[in-house]
Amino acid sequence: MSSPDVATRPAPQPGAPVDVEQAEAALVEHYPRLVRLGYLVLPPSLGRNRRVLTAHALTQRALPRGRAAGAGEEAAVPGQGGGPQGPGGDPGYAYVRLRVLRGALRAGLPLWRFAWPRRAQLPPLLPQVWGLRLFPRSGGADELALDQALSTLSAPARAAFVLRGLERLPDAEVRRLLDAAGVDDPDAALEEADDIESPPALLRSPEFDPCSLQARPTDLMRRRQHGRAALAGIAAVVVCGALLGLPGDGWGPDGAAAPPYAKNPAGEAALDPGRLTTVPATAWKTAARTDFSVWPARGSLTDDEELLRRALAVWARPGESVQVSATPGTPSGAPPGPAQLLYAGEVGQARVVLLYDGLRVVRYAEPREGEGGVALDFARVDGADAATSGAIVVSRLNGNVRYLTAPWVTGTAVRDLLKPDAGPKALSVDADGVTDPLASPVREGECRTVNTLELRDATATRLHADLGELTPAQLTWGRPESPREVSTAKARASWSGTACLLSAVGAGGVRTVNSWPYSYQQLPEANGTATWMCTRADTWRGTGSRTLAQFHPPGSESGAIAAKAEDSPACGARSARVLAGVLWKSSGGSWYVLAAGSKDVVSVTATGGVKGTAQGNVLATPAKQGAQAELEGRLADGTEVSGLR
């Protein structure tokens, strides 16, 4: 099911457990920001080359050592609100940020501060770049002045200034974060940071970006001497290893499997926005099939690699703040390989990305501005055809829904099912195929309007209804073996009595909904002719179908549900037969048990509280108020048909 475009999520509780995968997702997504934070807090006396390498090393070591870091660990995460442009309440980001900050503060302490030197105080083992010196690009006079001013501050004061300017945290949050990082006097650090008069915005300049670097060679002569010594040492180690090595004990318990931390190449490729599949705009005209696989990539943000990278990362590892929904039977795991990009653009107040992996359509939505929740929706769409792949929901907000339409759609309109005689209302579509908002039929309260999406292409005109899911359900009419489009006045008139029951068959991954007037019955005491309808919703996964039998007395605008069933073959393509009954009161005040079966039923029998038998497919027998009956029908070959319950 689809989720709101943007939902505000509560901030993480202090000391909440942080899963290692959640921390890894935050580290990957915000890596440049974390490295810049470490670089700015590290003491300038280390030199620009070592500061760059140490900042990267601190960030890469910021993940939890175990599966999770809980409230009892030394790196417990304090509650933090985040700045207006920061990652905000993501507990994974808050955890790795604290680890980076703590390491950068320790790196500036003298070696004798601890009994044994801490890892952050020593030159990093990794990453290492041999033969080159790396340093950020030089800025202007303002950046140079700020760098010199930062070098005069103590490490805690430098951290306070950076947290204010780069992370945009209020003083209360800075004080709490410094305390968690081990600073003895956070208030003094904040007061010392007040002495810097340079604008904090300069912290985001290339001067302080350790991910955008320049390279220069080191001392070439000294490098040659070190290289010869290293080769001699490696040769000695190889000889000793050959002498001491012993045969192994054979296959381990996991056989030839890679270590648990090994990366899967296909999984890694699936997270690379540069590997996303895109389809030419006219591919659907010559393709062997017409479904989501031939949709071109559309939208104004299809080249926004940062947005696409975030969407793929959240798909692979959704954090606690992500609101995830999936239709029943739809797996919500990571893509098996590079997915197909269908859409990336701005819709209302959200940035939306639509992806397709051959089995599922996935919708990612994030707020355009400021902080807010992220939505991730999954819908199974395997086996789609031109009729069922005509549109995808891109936005649902305040009871309105907007669709991205298929490239073969030539016209869009809105049809109110409750007004079968009224003409369609035009629905505008932008250059990317996104419709204007239209009111969703899934509403609480009185049923006064049931809007549906009418799509026209070169071969047919089809109706689709929003049932609260990512893909709208196609509406059809007629016998289940050969349903037809709802494109005639007779079909629309038949659907008008069933429209208000659409919400009763939704929320199950619905692919199609068919409405079928399976019988007509002359009512006792000359009360007119009643219509018996059967409405069946079939799902994308095959199971979980819902069937409703309805009784429509003359003069009634909508029918009454006589019986309903789930996962029943009744009223479906495999078994079109159906039998249902209802207790009915005539205009004269008499009560009857009425029953009707499909045309292949040759006799109907009522037992239990009411007894009666009728030849043919309809039955009307007198009864008392509140009476209950069991219904059995029989086909011409003797096969019994039970009444739908």
Secondary structure, 3 states (H helix, E strand, C coil): CCCCCCCCCCCCCCCCCEEHHHHHHHHHHCHHHHHHHHHHHCCHHHCHHHHHHHHHHHHHCCCCCCCEECCCCCCCCCCCCCCCCCCCCCHHHHHHHHHHHHHHHHHCCCHHHCCCCCHHHCCCCCCCCCCEEEEECCCCHHHHHHHHHHHCCCHHHHHHHHHHHCCCCCHHHHHHHHHHCCCCCHHHHHHHHCCCCCCHHHHHCHHHCCCCEEEEECCHHHHHHHHHHHHHHHHHHHHHHHHHCCCCCCCCCCCCCCCCCCCCHHHHHHCCHHHCECCCCCHHHHCCCCCHHHCCCECCCCCCHHHHHHHHHHHHCCCCCEEEEECCCCCCCCCCCCCEEEEEEEECCEEEEEEECCCEEEEEEEECCCCCCEEEEEEECCCCCCCCCCEEEEEEECCEEEEEECCCCCEEEEEECCCCCCCCEECCECCCCEECCEECCCCCCCCCCCEEEEEECCCCEEEEECCCCCCCEEEEECCCCCCEECCCHHHHHHHHCCHHHHHHHCCCCEEEEEEEEEEEEECHHHCCEEEEEEEEEEECCCCCCEEEEEEECCCCCCCEEEEEEECCCECCCCECCCEEEEEEECCCCCEEEEEEECCCEEEEEEEECCCEEEECCEEEEEECCCCCEEEEEEECCCCEEECCC
